Amino acid sequence: MAKLRRAVAYRRIERPYTRKSKYRKKTFIRATPTNKVIRYDLGDPKKKYDYTLNLMSKEAIQIRHNALESARLTSNRTLEKQLGKTGYHLKIKVYPHHVLRENPIAAGAGADRFSTGMQKSFGKPIGLAAQIKENQTIFSLSVNKGSLKLAKEALRKAKNKFPCSCILEINKNN
């Protein structure tokens, strides 16, 4: 199985040629990897809640789709065990549009004859990332007053899955 590159390699927000078009000649990326984030809206969205907690990034960064999915699974598991499927509303506010690419360099004997260099290298698509600005909300969680402590714990667990430092903002709903 292919090994994932460290998230540090993709921290900077940049806009390389990632054009996707319905016309093949105008497309710079031949194939887009499948998104690993399965659901963006969890729990009961129609219910009225007392508090809304927002998990926000302290810096501008790219977060991979597998990190978003991992954070979603961890926080959702914590909430669902205690509150059931209808005691909260968790929403992922970002979408991984950005295609991450890599130009693998050959290693070993005779590698110089196989490598074509980095000039105009577009690389192969290896994943997707959500580009996040400073103080942008990543996760939004709505709960009632009795489960506020559990909601903080769930978002703390989600925060540990991201390659950036995050802050938690608590808003009281009217």
C-alpha positions as CSV (number, residue, x, y, z in Angstrom):
1,M,0.0,0.0,0.0
2,A,1.2,3.5,-0.8
3,K,2.5,5.5,2.2
4,L,0.9,8.9,2.9
5,R,3.2,11.8,2.9
6,R,3.3,13.9,6.1
7,A,0.8,16.7,6.3
8,V,3.7,19.2,6.7
9,A,4.3,18.8,2.9
10,Y,0.9,20.3,2.2
11,R,0.5,23.0,4.9
12,R,0.9,26.0,2.6
13,I,-2.1,27.2,0.7
14,E,-1.2,27.5,-3.0
15,R,-3.0,27.4,-6.3
16,P,-1.2,25.3,-8.8
17,Y,-2.9,24.2,-12.1
18,T,-5.8,22.0,-10.8
19,R,-8.3,22.7,-13.6
20,K,-11.0,20.2,-14.1
21,S,-13.0,20.6,-17.3
22,K,-15.5,18.5,-19.3
23,Y,-13.2,18.8,-22.3
24,R,-10.2,16.5,-22.0
25,K,-7.7,18.8,-23.6
26,K,-8.4,21.7,-21.2
27,T,-8.1,19.5,-18.1
28,F,-4.8,19.6,-16.3
29,I,-5.8,16.8,-13.9
30,R,-6.7,13.5,-15.5
31,A,-8.5,12.0,-12.5
32,T,-9.7,13.3,-9.2
33,P,-9.3,11.0,-6.2
34,T,-12.5,10.0,-4.4
35,N,-13.4,12.0,-1.3
36,K,-13.1,10.1,1.9
37,V,-15.5,12.3,3.9
38,I,-18.8,10.4,3.8
39,R,-21.3,12.7,5.6
40,Y,-21.1,16.4,6.3
41,D,-24.3,16.7,8.4
42,L,-24.9,14.4,11.4
43,G,-27.5,14.2,14.2
44,D,-30.8,16.1,14.1
45,P,-30.6,19.4,12.3
46,K,-34.3,20.3,12.8
47,K,-34.2,20.4,16.6
48,K,-33.6,23.7,18.5
49,Y,-30.5,23.6,20.6
50,D,-29.2,25.9,23.5
51,Y,-25.6,26.2,22.5
52,T,-23.5,26.1,19.3
53,L,-19.8,25.3,19.5
54,N,-17.5,26.2,16.6
55,L,-14.1,24.6,16.1
56,M,-12.0,27.2,14.2
57,S,-8.4,27.1,12.8
58,K,-5.9,29.6,14.2
59,E,-3.9,29.7,10.9
60,A,-4.4,29.4,7.2
61,I,-3.8,25.8,6.3
62,Q,-4.8,22.8,4.1
63,I,-6.5,19.9,5.8
64,R,-6.6,16.6,4.0
65,H,-9.9,14.7,3.5
66,N,-8.7,11.7,5.5
67,A,-8.0,14.0,8.5
68,L,-11.5,15.5,8.2
69,E,-13.1,12.1,8.1
70,S,-11.0,10.8,11.0
71,A,-12.1,13.8,13.1
72,R,-15.7,13.4,12.1
73,L,-15.7,9.7,13.1
74,T,-14.0,10.4,16.5
75,S,-16.3,13.2,17.5
76,N,-19.4,11.5,16.2
77,R,-18.7,8.3,18.1
78,T,-18.2,10.2,21.4
79,L,-21.5,12.1,20.9
80,E,-23.6,9.1,19.7
81,K,-22.7,6.9,22.6
82,Q,-23.9,9.4,25.2
83,L,-26.6,11.4,23.4
84,G,-28.0,9.0,20.8
85,K,-28.6,9.9,17.2
86,T,-30.9,12.8,17.9
87,G,-29.3,14.7,20.8
88,Y,-26.9,16.9,18.8
89,H,-26.2,18.4,15.4
90,L,-22.7,18.2,14.0
91,K,-21.8,19.9,10.7
92,I,-18.5,19.9,8.7
93,K,-18.3,23.4,7.3
94,V,-15.4,22.9,4.9
95,Y,-15.2,20.8,1.7
96,P,-12.0,19.3,0.2
97,H,-11.9,20.7,-3.3
98,H,-8.2,21.1,-3.7
99,V,-6.3,18.2,-5.5
100,L,-3.0,17.3,-4.0
101,R,-0.4,16.0,-6.4
102,E,3.0,14.4,-6.1
103,N,5.9,13.9,-8.6
104,P,7.5,10.8,-7.3
105,I,11.3,10.7,-7.7
106,A,12.9,7.3,-8.6
107,A,15.5,6.0,-6.2
108,G,18.1,3.3,-6.5
109,A,20.7,2.4,-9.1
110,G,20.2,4.0,-12.5
111,A,17.4,6.3,-11.2
112,D,18.9,9.3,-13.0
113,R,17.9,7.7,-16.4
114,F,14.3,7.2,-15.3
115,S,13.5,10.5,-13.6
116,T,12.4,13.3,-15.9
117,G,13.0,16.1,-13.3
118,M,10.7,18.7,-11.8
119,Q,10.4,21.1,-14.7
120,K,6.6,21.6,-15.5
121,S,5.8,18.6,-13.4
122,F,2.1,18.4,-12.6
123,G,2.4,15.1,-10.7
124,K,-0.1,12.4,-10.0
125,P,-3.2,13.1,-7.9
126,I,-2.7,11.6,-4.4
127,G,-5.6,13.1,-2.4
128,L,-7.9,16.0,-1.7
129,A,-7.6,18.9,0.8
130,A,-9.8,21.6,2.2
131,Q,-8.2,25.0,2.1
132,I,-8.9,26.8,5.3
133,K,-8.4,30.5,6.1
134,E,-7.4,31.9,9.5
135,N,-10.3,31.8,12.0
136,Q,-12.5,29.8,9.6
137,T,-15.0,27.4,11.2
138,I,-14.1,23.7,10.5
139,F,-16.8,21.9,12.6
140,S,-20.0,23.3,14.1
141,L,-21.8,21.4,16.9
142,S,-25.1,22.3,18.4
143,V,-26.2,20.8,21.7
144,N,-28.4,21.5,24.8
145,K,-27.1,22.8,28.1
146,G,-26.8,19.4,29.8
147,S,-24.5,18.0,27.2
148,L,-22.1,21.0,26.9
149,K,-19.2,19.3,28.7
150,L,-19.5,16.2,26.4
151,A,-19.6,18.5,23.3
152,K,-16.3,20.2,24.4
153,E,-14.7,16.8,24.8
154,A,-15.9,15.6,21.4
155,L,-14.5,18.7,19.7
156,R,-11.2,18.3,21.7
157,K,-10.8,14.8,20.3
158,A,-11.6,16.1,16.7
159,K,-9.0,18.9,17.2
160,N,-6.2,16.4,17.8
161,K,-6.7,14.9,14.3
162,F,-5.9,18.2,12.5
163,P,-2.4,19.4,11.6
164,C,-3.1,22.9,13.0
165,S,-3.9,24.5,16.4
166,C,-7.6,25.2,16.8
167,I,-9.8,27.3,19.1
168,L,-13.2,26.6,20.4
169,E,-15.9,29.2,20.3
170,I,-19.1,28.7,22.3
171,N,-22.2,30.7,21.4
172,K,-25.5,30.7,23.2
173,N,-28.6,30.4,20.9
174,N,-31.6,32.6,21.5
